[in-house]
Amino acid sequence: MQSEEAAKERRRFPRWRVSGPLLGWIGRGLKVFVADVSMGGVMIEHPNVVRPGTICSLTLSLPRERVSLRCRVVRSDIYSQEAWPTGERNDVYRTGLELLELSETSQRLVSEYIESLKANIVG
C-alpha cells in the first residue's frame, strides 16, 4: 500500500477540500457529496458501491450552475459507517473519480469553483 505522501507527489493537480455542502449525482440517481476537487479529479462520498474502472457522468451543483463531467472511477473504498436510530449501520463509500475530456466550459466552471475555495482559505 502506498503512503499518502507518495500519492501526493504523483498528483498533477492540487486537491482542494470542499468547505460546505457540494452535492452531485452519478448518472441520474446516485446522490453524492463532494469531499474534495481538483482539475484532474473529484473525491465523493456516497452510500452505494461504485466499481473501479466504470465510466460515468457526474453532475455537480456548483454555486452558480450545474456542470456535467465525464469521469472514470479510479478507486472506491468503505470510508465510514453511519448508525441509524434502529441500530442498523450503513456503509459510506469514498470514491476517487478521474475527470475525462473536459469541455472548455466545464474546465472554466471547475476552475472558478476551485478559485472560490482558495479565496475562502486565504481570505
N, C-alpha and C positions, 0 to 999 in steps of 0.2 A: 504494500500500500504506500502510495507516495505521500510525502509530507505536504502540509498546507503551503509552506514556503516554496517548495518546488513547483507546485501548481501555480502560485502567483507569478513566478519567474517565467513560466511558459505563456501566460496570457498576453495577448496583443493589446487588449484594451482594459483600462482600469474599471473595476466594478464600483457601483455607487449604491449604497443601501437606500432603499425606499423609505422616506421619512413620514409616511402616512399611508392610509389605505389606498392601494392601487389595485383595482380589480381587472381581471381579464377572463377570457373564455377560450378554451381549447375546442376547436370545432364549433358546434352550435350549442353545446350543453354543459360542458365541464367547467364550472366556475372555479377560478384560481385566484390566489393572492400573490402579488409580486413581492419578493424579498429583496432582490437587487437587480440592477440592469447595467449593461454596458453596450457599446456599439457593436459588440460581437455576440452578445447573448443575454439571456434573462433567466433568473432563478425564480421558480414558482413553488408555491405550497398548495396542496390540494388533497382531497380525501380518497382519490381513486388511483389505481395502478396505471401508469403510462409506460409503455415498453420502449427501452432504448433502441435507437435506430429508426423509430417511427417519424415520418414526415407529417407535420401538422400545421394548422393555421392557428395563430394566437392573436386574438383581438384584445387590444388594451384600451381601457377607458382613461385616456390622458386628460388632464385638466381642461383643455380647450376642444379636443375632439377625439374620436376613436381612430385607431390605426390597426390594420390587419398585417400581420407579419408571418411570413413563411419560415418555419423552424424545423430543426431536426432535434429529437430527444437524444441528448448525449449520455445522461445518467439519470436514474430515478431511485431513490432510497427512502426507507421509512425514516422520518426525521423526529417524530414525537408521537404521543398518543393523547387524545382528548378523552376525558372522562365525562360521561353523561350522568344526570341525576339518577337514572335507572341502574347505574352500576356498570353499564356497558362501556367499552373502550373502542374508539375508532382510531385507526392509524392515520397520521398526517404524513404525506409524502413530500419530499423536496426534490424537484426535478430541474436539471440544467438543460436549457434549450440553446442551441446554436442558431443565430439568425442567418437566414439564407437569402441571397438575391434581393436585397432591399432596394425598393424604388427610391428615386430622389426625394419624393415627398415623405416616405417612411423614414429615410435617413434624417431628414430635416426635423421631423416631429420627435424622433427618439433623441436626437442631439439636443434639441431645445429642452426636452424634459430633463436630460442629464445636466444641462447647464443650470436649470432651476434647482436641482438637487445640490449642485456645487455651491450656488449662491446661498442656499439655506445653511450650509456648513460654514462658509466663510463669513457671511454677514449675519 
